[in-house]
Amino acid sequence: MELENGTTLFANNIISNADVGITYNQLVGRENLSAKLLKKLDKTIYSCTSLMLFLTVELDFKKSGLDSGNIWMMPDKDADDYYDGAMQKDILQGEAFEGMFVSCTTLKDPTSFDGKHHSIEAITFINYQAFEKFKNETVERSSAYLEFMSKLTDKMINGLEKVVPGIRDHIVSKDLGTPITNEYYINTTKGNVYGTEKSLKHIGPFAFKAKSEIENLYLCGASILSHGVAGASHSGVATAAVILGCKPDEVKEPLPNQ
């Protein structure tokens, strides 16, 4: 592998933790792939993306009923109906997002609390189509993008009001991360947060494999074994086992000198 400054790095095996779209289409290059793999890549659907609202708030969250735990705010409806609604293209519909993940980081880590300001994060899942028109923008964002972000921020805060009534009046700073943010900072295909869509076409024997068709190139992450913290983490163990020619449980076995 050659870095931008010309430094060349060598290794017996290369493991990519980027999703399959980034790994194969960009890092390896489509011209180096077989027709079979290209066909699979072109049919691959990726998981949902997200909006992430970060707030600094001057408010006693403990009096508001919050603690170090996570809050999953969900509407009282069928999960499939909720998901179908969340994946609509027009995400400005409605006053507030129905489902949100809410966490107060300064209650999780009291050493980060300055005695006055709390930090809170709120996340909701959306469809990338809502941001398709902004995908080719540079770091210098357009006024249309910034206005869209402002409206979505208000809608996110409206949802937070259901968890912490009156929070809007105590916000010191706010910043919204979008699917475009995901693409820029974590370089995922269409800003996805869970790798490939976990449909029957992308799980079990039909999932992308740890061993690629490229000699000594291996993959791990949410697109290989399973999504989420546990799935992505264990995929690293499973990929290491493939390289070492052993079982994943052997990789996790503590060594005598540990």
C-alpha positions, 0 to 999 in steps of 0.5 A: 500500500502506498500513502499520499506522501509516497511511503510504501507499507508491506504486509503478508495480509491486508484486512479492510474494515471499510464496507464492501462498496468502499473496499471493492469499488474504491480501494481495490478498483472495479477494474480488478474485480471479477464479473461475478463480484461486480454483479453482486456489488451492483445488486448490493443494497446498504443499510439505513443512514442516520441523523445525529444531533449533538447538544450542549445543554445547561440543565440538571438532567438528573432532575429531568429524569435522565441517568447514564442509561440509553433511551430508545424512544419508539412509537406505539405501532408495528415495528415494520410500519414505523420503519417504512415511515422512517424510510420515506424520502420526505423526512420533513413531514411531521413535527417530530421524529417518532423514533430516537436514540437518546444518550447523555454522555456527561452522565455516562462519564461524570469526569466530562461534566463541568458542573454546569453543562451536559452533553446529549446526543440523539440519533434517528434512522433515515433513508439516504434518498433524502440527501441524494441531491447534496451528495456531490457538494464540497465541504463548502455546503450550499445554502439549501443544505444548511437550511435543510439541516436547520429544519431537521435540527428543529424536528429533532429537538421537537422529538427530544422535548418528549424525553426532556420537556423544555430542553429547547430553552436551555440549549447552549450549542447544537450541531447536526450530523447527516448522511453526508457527514457520515460519508465524509468522516467514516467513509461509508457507502451512502452514509450507511450505519450498519453495512449491507442491508440485512436481507436474505440476500446479504446474510449467512451463506449469501453474505460477503465473505471474510476472504476476498477473491483478491490474494491476501485481502480479507474483510471484516466489519458489519457487512461480513458477519452481522451488524451492530457492535457485537456483529462487527466486533466478532467479525474481526475475530472470525476474520483473524481465525480464517487467516490463522486457520483456526476456529474463532473460539481459539482466537478468543482463548486467553494466553497463559502469559496474559 
